[in-house]
Amino acid sequence: MTIKPSADSAAELEWLKSSYSSNDGPECVEVAASASAVHVRDSKDLQGPQLAFGQAEWSAFIPYAANGG
């Protein structure tokens, strides 16, 4: 998965919903990239908490997630 940085401000981020997310199930994850981090949030709680990962941490996570954890 390649994510291109979209903004530096959390309010300006361009969020992308996971292809595994649906309106019916609990897997509702969105990601957005900034110049310094990859941000993750629950797409059903847009004002809720967000996580931010550095590029190295995100790169290490992707192969783990792609294999189903």
Phi, psi and omega in degrees: 000130177246129179240125179268136178303138182244334183189167175261334181268135180302328180290338183259003184293146175261106185274138177241128181276140177301143177291345177274350180281146175216171177281348184261340188244173183280347183279084184235086184240138174236148177232153175212146181247140171240180181296334185247350186200163169252126184258144181229138177211167175276121184291346178269355180222072187298332180266359182283190183295152177231148174254150176228132181238142173292164182300320180295317179295318180295317179299325178288328182286322186306311179298324177297313181293322181296333180267009177082017175079000000 
